[in-house]
């Protein structure tokens, strides 16, 4: 049995990715704070969907997700596990000096700590239990350039890139057979883009550029991006530690 854990399944790239994995006969555990019911969708494809209504900003809940997936793997005799760390937040958008400590801590917990805790825990588990593992985290072009008002987002996505490269290096060195990579999806027509467009110019000086993306139909549909993402995830040719870019495929 093949199983995938996908975070942020309630909308956008996460929803599209979960559905594509179900289409391909892979059982899915989905995570989001809001309920998402793919049960009927999964049943038609003769697979299962399990939803976990968890908040990634709470470390205890992140650990509970990890333990639940381990339990399913042992109970269902899973031979291959995929982890898709998709969930992320953009806020706070503002000059860094205006961030509250609480807002920044929330941001780092969701964007950096939660995906790393899940990756570390499931990678260790799969290594011990001889389960084939492929783990990925959604990153951003903002990881590679400074963006006014996005110091939190740029920093957390940059940390994900370096984490991915380092863990990929380790997995290659020990010849584990397990794979870890990151995926940069470019600009998509999602709620996060709407959130960006609602920013003031004082908070985010590039806001007009992002509004123009929408007005000139430059935003890709999440399903289109998810097809590229899933094809990479399921490929036998995944390179450990690599940052994949959707622009190289579309």
C-alpha positions in Angstrom: 0.0 0.0 0.0 1.2 3.5 -0.9 0.2 6.4 1.4 0.7 10.2 1.2 0.4 12.8 3.9 -0.6 16.2 2.5 -0.8 19.3 4.6 -3.0 22.3 3.7 -5.6 20.2 1.7 -8.5 22.6 2.1 -7.8 24.6 -1.0 -5.3 25.6 -3.7 -2.3 23.5 -4.4 -2.8 21.2 -1.5 -6.4 20.3 -2.6 -5.3 19.7 -6.2 -2.3 17.6 -5.1 -4.4 15.4 -2.8 -6.9 14.7 -5.5 -4.3 13.9 -8.1 -2.6 11.4 -5.7 -6.0 9.8 -5.1 -6.5 9.6 -8.9 -3.2 7.6 -9.1 -4.4 5.1 -6.5 -2.5 6.4 -3.5 -4.2 6.5 -0.1 -4.1 10.0 1.4 -4.1 11.5 4.9 -5.0 15.2 4.6 -4.3 17.9 7.1 -6.0 21.3 7.5 -7.7 23.2 10.3 -11.0 23.2 8.3 -12.7 20.0 7.4 -12.2 18.6 3.9 -14.2 15.6 2.8 -12.6 13.6 -0.1 -14.3 10.4 1.1 -16.6 9.9 -1.9 -13.9 11.0 -4.3 -11.5 8.4 -2.9 -14.1 5.6 -2.8 -14.7 6.0 -6.5 -11.0 5.4 -7.0 -10.9 2.5 -4.6 -8.6 4.2 -2.2 -9.1 5.8 1.2 -9.0 9.4 2.5 -8.4 10.2 6.1 -8.8 13.8 7.3 -7.0 15.2 10.3 -8.3 18.6 11.5 -5.1 19.8 13.1 -3.4 23.2 13.6 0.2 23.3 12.5 0.9 26.3 14.7 0.6 24.0 17.7 3.6 21.7 18.1 1.7 19.1 20.1 -0.8 18.8 17.2 2.1 18.4 14.7 3.5 15.6 16.8 0.0 14.0 16.9 -0.1 14.1 13.0 3.3 12.3 12.9 2.2 9.6 15.4 -1.1 9.0 13.5 0.7 8.5 10.2 3.2 6.1 11.9 0.2 4.2 13.3 -1.5 3.9 9.9 1.8 2.8 8.3 2.1 -0.1 10.7 -1.6 -1.0 10.7 -1.9 -1.0 6.9 1.5 -2.4 6.1 2.5 0.6 4.0 5.4 0.0 1.7 5.9 3.5 0.4 5.2 6.9 2.1 5.0 10.3 0.6 5.1 13.5 2.6 3.8 16.7 1.0 4.5 19.8 3.3 2.3 22.2 1.5 0.7 24.3 4.2 2.1 27.8 4.8 1.2 31.3 5.9 2.2 34.6 4.4 1.3 37.0 7.3 2.8 39.1 8.7 3.2 41.4 5.7 4.9 44.6 6.9 8.2 46.1 7.7 10.1 43.7 10.0 10.3 46.2 12.8 6.5 46.3 13.0 6.1 42.6 13.6 4.9 41.4 17.0 6.8 38.6 18.6 3.7 36.5 18.6 3.0 36.9 14.9 6.6 36.1 14.0 6.6 33.0 16.2 3.4 31.8 14.7 4.8 32.2 11.2 8.0 30.3 11.9 6.1 27.5 13.6 3.9 26.9 10.6 6.4 27.5 7.8 9.5 26.0 9.2 9.1 24.1 12.4 6.0 22.1 11.5 7.3 20.8 8.1 10.7 20.0 9.5 9.3 18.1 12.5 7.1 16.0 10.1 10.0 15.4 7.7 12.4 14.4 10.4 10.0 12.2 12.3 8.7 10.3 9.2 12.1 10.0 7.6 13.5 8.4 10.8 10.5 6.1 11.1 10.7 5.0 7.4 14.4 4.4 7.7 13.9 2.2 10.7 10.9 0.3 9.3 12.4 -0.1 5.8 9.6 1.9 4.2 10.4 3.8 1.0 10.1 7.5 1.7 9.9 10.6 -0.5 9.4 13.9 1.2 8.8 17.3 -0.2 8.1 20.9 1.0 6.6 23.7 -1.1 9.0 26.6 -1.2 8.9 29.9 -3.1 11.0 32.2 -5.3 10.9 34.5 -2.2 13.4 32.2 -0.6 16.0 33.5 -3.1 15.5 37.2 -3.1 14.5 39.9 -0.5 11.0 41.2 -0.8 10.0 44.4 1.0 7.5 43.5 3.7 8.1 39.7 3.5 11.1 39.3 5.8 9.3 36.4 7.7 8.2 34.6 4.5 11.5 35.0 2.7 13.4 33.8 5.7 11.3 30.8 6.4 11.2 29.6 2.8 15.0 30.2 2.6 15.4 28.0 5.7 13.3 25.3 4.0 15.6 25.3 1.0 18.8 25.0 3.0 17.2 22.3 5.2 16.2 20.3 2.1 19.6 20.6 0.5 21.3 19.5 3.8 18.9 16.5 4.5 19.2 15.4 0.8 23.0 15.4 1.2 22.7 13.3 4.3 20.4 10.8 2.7 22.8 10.4 -0.3 25.8 10.0 2.0 24.2 7.1 3.9 22.7 5.7 0.7 19.3 5.3 2.4 17.3 5.2 -0.9 15.0 7.9 0.6 14.4 11.2 -1.2 13.9 14.7 0.0 13.3 17.7 -2.3 11.5 21.1 -2.4 9.2 22.5 -5.1 8.7 26.1 -6.1 5.3 26.5 -7.7 5.5 30.0 -9.0 2.5 32.3 -8.9 -0.9 30.6 -8.8 -4.5 31.8 -8.6 -5.0 31.0 -4.9 -6.3 32.7 -1.7 -2.7 33.5 -0.8 -2.5 35.7 -3.9 -5.7 37.4 -2.9 -4.2 38.1 0.5 -1.1 39.6 -1.2 -3.3 41.9 -3.4 -5.1 43.1 -0.3 -1.9 44.5 1.2 -1.2 48.3 1.3 1.7 49.7 -0.5 3.2 50.7 2.8 3.2 47.1 3.9 4.3 45.6 0.6 5.8 47.9 -2.1 5.3 45.4 -4.9 1.5 45.1 -4.4 0.7 46.7 -7.8 2.9 44.1 -9.6 0.9 41.3 -8.0 -2.4 42.9 -8.7 -1.3 43.1 -12.3 -0.6 39.4 -12.4 -4.3 38.8 -11.7 -5.6 41.5 -14.1 -3.4 40.1 -17.0 -4.2 36.4 -16.3 -0.6 35.5 -15.4 -1.6 33.3 -12.5 -1.5 29.6 -13.1 -4.3 27.3 -12.0 -3.4 25.1 -9.0 -4.4 21.9 -10.8 -1.9 22.7 -13.6 0.9 23.2 -11.1 -0.1 20.2 -9.1 0.2 17.9 -12.2 3.9 18.9 -12.5 4.4 18.6 -8.7 2.9 15.1 -8.5 4.8 13.8 -11.5 8.0 14.9 -9.9 7.0 13.4 -6.5 6.2 10.0 -8.0 9.2 9.9 -10.3 12.0 7.4 -9.8 14.4 10.1 -10.9 14.0 12.5 -8.0 17.3 14.1 -7.0 18.0 14.3 -3.4 18.1 17.9 -2.0 17.1 19.5 -5.3 14.9 22.5 -5.5 12.5 21.9 -8.4 10.9 24.9 -10.2 7.5 24.7 -12.1 8.9 27.2 -14.6 11.2 24.4 -15.9 8.1 22.3 -16.9 5.5 24.8 -18.0 
